[in-house]
Amino acid sequence: MIVEIACIAVGVPAGYLLRTRPAVVGAVDRLTTWSIYALLFLLGLSLGSDDGLVAQAGDIGLRAVVISMASLAGSVAAGWLLQHVLLRGALDGPTAPGKDARPAMAAVPADPAANAGEARHEG
């Protein structure tokens, strides 16, 4: 853990001093991208060489598909509820020419005191 902290402690000041050199920043960006690719490859290699994990791949894959589908269905349901129940169609936009296209929530007056005078005259 000391090595990792030392690398960060040396890298931050070096990055700060070299931040104005586009060639260095570009090289670091490319090196970071390829380092991530290498780490992902090595992770896949490690997972593929694990006999226990490979034996359970079917079960794990089925669970992953079920969880993904449930997450997708929940997201769609939450979006529908937000749009149609909570916002009451406020994001639908204009429905027909000549109709008021303002959202339902915008119908509330900005100044409630403005309606107080109207209520007294209706009496």
C-alpha positions as CSV (number, residue, x, y, z in Angstrom):
1,M,0.0,0.0,0.0
2,I,2.9,2.3,0.6
3,V,4.1,1.9,-3.0
4,E,0.6,3.0,-4.3
5,I,0.5,6.0,-2.1
6,A,4.0,7.0,-3.0
7,C,3.2,6.7,-6.7
8,I,0.2,9.1,-6.2
9,A,2.2,11.4,-4.0
10,V,4.9,11.7,-6.7
11,G,2.4,11.7,-9.7
12,V,0.2,14.6,-8.5
13,P,3.0,17.2,-8.3
14,A,4.6,15.9,-11.5
15,G,1.2,16.2,-13.3
16,Y,0.7,19.7,-11.8
17,L,4.1,20.9,-13.2
18,L,3.7,19.2,-16.6
19,R,0.0,20.2,-17.2
20,T,0.9,23.0,-19.6
21,R,2.7,20.7,-22.0
22,P,0.2,19.3,-24.5
23,A,2.5,16.6,-25.7
24,V,2.9,15.3,-22.2
25,V,-0.8,15.5,-21.4
26,G,-1.6,13.7,-24.7
27,A,0.9,10.9,-24.0
28,V,-0.4,10.5,-20.5
29,D,-4.0,10.2,-21.8
30,R,-3.0,7.6,-24.4
31,L,-1.0,5.7,-21.8
32,T,-3.9,5.8,-19.3
33,T,-6.3,4.4,-22.0
34,W,-3.9,1.5,-22.9
35,S,-3.2,0.8,-19.3
36,I,-6.9,0.4,-18.6
37,Y,-7.2,-1.9,-21.7
38,A,-4.3,-4.0,-20.3
39,L,-5.9,-4.2,-16.9
40,L,-9.2,-5.3,-18.3
41,F,-7.5,-8.0,-20.4
42,L,-5.6,-9.3,-17.4
43,L,-8.8,-9.3,-15.4
44,G,-10.5,-11.4,-18.1
45,L,-7.5,-13.7,-18.2
46,S,-7.7,-14.2,-14.5
47,L,-11.4,-14.8,-14.5
48,G,-11.2,-17.2,-17.5
49,S,-8.5,-19.3,-15.7
50,D,-10.6,-19.8,-12.6
51,D,-12.2,-23.2,-12.9
52,G,-14.8,-22.7,-10.2
53,L,-16.0,-19.5,-11.9
54,V,-16.1,-21.1,-15.4
55,A,-18.2,-24.0,-13.9
56,Q,-20.7,-21.5,-12.5
57,A,-20.8,-19.3,-15.6
58,G,-24.3,-20.5,-16.7
59,D,-25.8,-19.8,-13.3
60,I,-24.1,-16.4,-13.0
61,G,-25.1,-15.4,-16.5
62,L,-28.7,-16.3,-15.9
63,R,-28.8,-14.3,-12.7
64,A,-27.1,-11.3,-14.5
65,V,-29.8,-11.4,-17.2
66,V,-32.6,-11.6,-14.7
67,I,-31.2,-8.7,-12.6
68,S,-30.6,-6.6,-15.8
69,M,-34.2,-7.2,-17.0
70,A,-35.6,-6.4,-13.6
71,S,-33.6,-3.2,-13.5
72,L,-34.7,-2.2,-16.9
73,A,-38.4,-2.8,-16.1
74,G,-38.1,-0.9,-12.9
75,S,-36.5,2.1,-14.7
76,V,-39.2,2.1,-17.3
77,A,-41.9,1.9,-14.7
78,A,-40.3,4.7,-12.6
79,G,-40.0,6.9,-15.7
80,W,-43.6,6.3,-16.7
81,L,-44.8,7.1,-13.1
82,L,-42.8,10.3,-13.0
83,Q,-44.1,11.4,-16.4
84,H,-47.8,10.4,-16.1
85,V,-48.5,10.5,-12.4
86,L,-46.2,13.0,-10.7
87,L,-45.8,15.5,-13.7
88,R,-49.2,14.8,-15.1
89,G,-47.9,14.8,-18.7
90,A,-46.0,18.1,-18.3
91,L,-43.2,16.9,-20.6
92,D,-45.5,15.8,-23.4
93,G,-45.3,19.2,-25.2
94,P,-48.1,20.7,-27.4
95,T,-51.0,18.4,-28.0
96,A,-53.0,20.2,-30.6
97,P,-53.0,23.6,-32.4
98,G,-54.8,26.2,-30.4
99,K,-54.6,24.4,-27.1
100,D,-52.6,25.7,-24.2
101,A,-49.3,23.8,-24.3
102,R,-48.2,24.8,-20.8
103,P,-47.5,22.1,-18.3
104,A,-50.3,21.3,-15.8
105,M,-48.1,22.5,-12.9
106,A,-47.6,25.9,-14.6
107,A,-51.3,26.7,-14.2
108,V,-50.8,27.6,-10.5
109,P,-50.5,31.4,-10.3
110,A,-47.2,32.8,-9.2
111,D,-48.9,35.3,-6.8
112,P,-51.6,33.6,-4.7
113,A,-52.6,37.1,-3.4
114,A,-53.7,38.0,-6.9
115,N,-56.6,35.5,-6.6
116,A,-57.7,36.8,-3.2
117,G,-59.4,39.8,-4.8
118,E,-61.2,37.6,-7.4
119,A,-62.6,35.4,-4.7
120,R,-64.2,38.3,-2.9
121,H,-66.0,39.6,-6.0
122,E,-67.5,36.2,-6.8
123,G,-69.5,36.0,-3.5
